[in-house]
Amino acid sequence: MQTERRRQLSTAEERRDTVLRTAIGAFAARGYFGTTTTEVAKAAGISQAYVYRLFPSKESLFVAVVEHCLVRVRASLEVGAAEAKSGSPEAVLSAMGDAYARLISDNDLMLVQMHAQAAAVSEPAVRDAMRAGYARLVEYVRGASGGDDRQVQEFFAVGMLCHLLVAMDATAVDAPWTRTLAAGIRHY
């Protein structure tokens, strides 16, 4: 008896995940304003109409991508906190920073965050997603590390400096200004 092979269709949730993963790369490469839903659909192997069935607008797709990236950031911070050598704020923050540096060695994730920061200036939904995501991250870092306001602020400031250094490939330039900015910053 011959077994009939049936084509297995993806569920909407599986397609949604595929579109999100694909959109991360597209938005990382060209930003919110430079990426079209047509490009995302083509890369995901689906129609643009199906993208709009999953995400009602390009804005909602980008917001979902930003939220997904911030969830990945949180997860990396949790891993870092669990790997800390002691419970002191300094040790926990250092371990979380190391975990975050490993995470953003995937430049797409870092670039999406940078594009989201730029889009937040003029796109209220992106700004709201960034505010909500960073509110959760700051409170997580504060609670997990036990750090004071200055320590938590410095943790995030160094993270933003990491973005800048990676984006402009500062380590490729051996100059006093790059050594000053990159001193003590971990890269992977």
WOVENBEL-V655785 format. One record per residue. N is the residue number from 0. RES is the residue in three letters. PSI is psi in radians with two decimals (* if undefined). OMEGA is omega in whole degrees, 0 to 359 (999 if undefined). D_FIRST is the distance of its C-alpha to the first C-alpha in Angstrom with 2 decimals. Layout:
n res psi omega d_first
N RES PSI OMEGA D_FIRST
N RES PSI OMEGA D_FIRST
This chain:
n res psi omega d_first
0 MET 2.26 183 0.00
1 GLN 2.29 179 3.73
2 THR 2.26 180 6.40
3 GLU 2.22 178 9.26
4 ARG 2.30 179 12.48
5 ARG 2.42 175 15.42
6 ARG 2.21 180 18.92
7 GLN 2.12 180 20.94
8 LEU 2.54 178 24.38
9 SER 2.56 175 27.43
10 THR 2.85 178 29.56
11 ALA -0.65 180 33.13
12 GLU -0.69 177 34.42
13 GLU -0.74 177 32.34
14 ARG -0.69 178 33.59
15 ARG -0.78 178 37.06
16 ASP -0.71 178 36.96
17 THR -0.79 179 35.79
18 VAL -0.73 178 38.61
19 LEU -0.84 180 41.10
20 ARG -0.73 179 40.26
21 THR -0.75 182 40.45
22 ALA -0.56 178 43.63
23 ILE -0.86 179 45.32
24 GLY -0.74 181 45.22
25 ALA -0.84 180 46.32
26 PHE -0.57 177 49.16
27 ALA -0.72 184 50.22
28 ALA -0.68 189 50.61
29 ARG -0.04 178 52.40
30 GLY 3.05 181 53.49
31 TYR -0.83 186 53.31
32 PHE -0.45 183 55.41
33 GLY -0.06 183 53.87
34 THR 2.37 176 50.17
35 THR 2.72 176 48.48
36 THR -0.44 176 45.45
37 THR -0.77 178 44.14
38 GLU -0.76 180 44.20
39 VAL -0.79 180 42.43
40 ALA -0.81 181 39.73
41 LYS -0.81 180 39.17
42 ALA -0.55 180 39.01
43 ALA -0.16 180 36.56
44 GLY 0.54 178 34.31
45 ILE 2.99 180 34.90
46 SER 2.74 176 37.26
47 GLN -0.63 179 40.82
48 ALA -0.66 179 40.29
49 TYR -0.62 174 37.62
50 VAL -0.77 181 40.10
51 TYR -0.37 174 42.57
52 ARG -0.63 180 40.15
53 LEU -0.64 181 39.85
54 PHE 2.05 188 43.53
55 PRO -0.27 180 45.99
56 SER 2.86 175 48.27
57 LYS -0.67 179 48.78
58 GLU -0.78 181 51.29
59 SER -0.59 176 48.83
60 LEU -0.81 181 46.35
61 PHE -0.74 178 49.15
62 VAL -0.73 178 50.35
63 ALA -0.69 177 46.85
64 VAL -0.80 180 46.83
65 VAL -0.82 180 50.31
66 GLU -0.72 178 49.41
67 HIS -0.78 179 46.31
68 CYS -0.72 180 48.54
69 LEU -0.55 175 51.16
70 VAL -0.71 177 48.61
71 ARG -0.65 177 47.66
72 VAL -0.85 180 51.40
73 ARG -0.79 181 51.86
74 ALA -0.69 179 49.00
75 SER -0.65 178 50.59
76 LEU -0.65 178 53.95
77 GLU -0.73 177 52.50
78 VAL -0.80 179 51.14
79 GLY -0.80 180 54.57
80 ALA -0.68 180 56.41
81 ALA -0.46 181 54.30
82 GLU -0.05 182 55.10
83 ALA 2.45 183 58.86
84 LYS -0.37 175 61.01
85 SER 3.08 181 63.31
86 GLY 0.10 180 63.72
87 SER 2.59 178 66.63
88 PRO -0.73 182 66.26
89 GLU -0.77 181 66.82
90 ALA -0.74 181 64.10
91 VAL -0.78 179 61.53
92 LEU -0.70 178 62.39
93 SER -0.78 180 62.24
94 ALA -0.69 177 58.80
95 MET -0.69 178 57.54
96 GLY -0.70 178 59.10
97 ASP -0.75 179 57.37
98 ALA -0.69 179 53.97
99 TYR -0.71 178 54.67
100 ALA -0.68 176 55.75
101 ARG -0.73 181 52.44
102 LEU -0.81 184 50.58
103 ILE 0.07 170 52.47
104 SER -0.30 166 51.87
105 ASP 1.64 187 48.89
106 ASN -0.50 181 51.22
107 ASP -0.76 180 48.99
108 LEU -0.76 179 49.64
109 MET -0.75 182 53.34
110 LEU -0.67 176 53.55
111 VAL -0.74 179 51.92
112 GLN -0.72 180 54.58
113 MET -0.74 177 57.31
114 HIS -0.64 178 56.09
115 ALA -0.68 177 55.89
116 GLN -0.73 180 59.49
117 ALA -0.76 181 60.56
118 ALA -0.51 181 58.68
119 ALA -0.41 180 60.07
120 VAL -0.69 186 63.48
121 SER -0.11 182 62.66
122 GLU 1.81 184 59.43
123 PRO -0.68 181 60.11
124 ALA -0.65 178 56.48
125 VAL -0.75 178 56.08
126 ARG -0.78 180 59.46
127 ASP -0.73 179 58.46
128 ALA -0.73 179 55.22
129 MET -0.77 179 57.22
130 ARG -0.85 182 59.89
131 ALA -0.75 180 57.49
132 GLY -0.78 180 55.49
133 TYR -0.56 175 58.63
134 ALA -0.79 179 60.17
135 ARG -0.73 180 57.27
136 LEU -0.79 181 57.41
137 VAL -0.79 181 61.18
138 GLU -0.62 176 61.10
139 TYR -0.84 181 58.32
140 VAL -0.75 179 60.27
141 ARG -0.85 183 63.46
142 GLY -0.74 183 61.94
143 ALA -0.59 184 59.91
144 SER -0.48 187 62.75
145 GLY 0.22 181 65.76
146 GLY 2.71 177 67.39
147 ASP 3.09 183 70.28
148 ASP -0.74 181 70.34
149 ARG -0.75 181 71.69
150 GLN -0.73 180 69.04
151 VAL -0.74 177 66.20
152 GLN -0.79 180 67.76
153 GLU -0.67 178 68.13
154 PHE -0.85 180 64.51
155 PHE -0.62 178 63.35
156 ALA -0.75 178 66.03
157 VAL -0.67 177 64.89
158 GLY -0.75 178 61.29
159 MET -0.64 176 62.52
160 LEU -0.67 176 64.50
161 CYS -0.77 178 61.36
162 HIS -0.84 181 59.72
163 LEU -0.82 182 62.72
164 LEU -0.75 180 62.88
165 VAL -0.76 183 59.21
166 ALA -0.67 181 59.28
167 MET 0.16 179 62.23
168 ASP 0.90 184 61.17
169 ALA -0.49 181 64.55
170 THR -0.26 178 63.82
171 ALA -0.18 182 63.85
172 VAL 2.09 178 67.53
173 ASP 1.66 182 70.03
174 ALA 2.76 180 72.92
175 PRO -0.71 182 75.07
176 TRP -0.64 179 73.56
177 THR -0.64 177 69.96
178 ARG -0.65 178 71.03
179 THR -0.86 183 72.79
180 LEU -0.60 186 69.82
181 ALA -0.07 183 67.23
182 ALA 2.14 177 69.32
183 GLY 0.01 181 67.35
184 ILE 2.27 179 64.22
185 ARG 2.43 175 60.94
186 HIS 2.62 177 58.33
187 TYR * 999 54.96
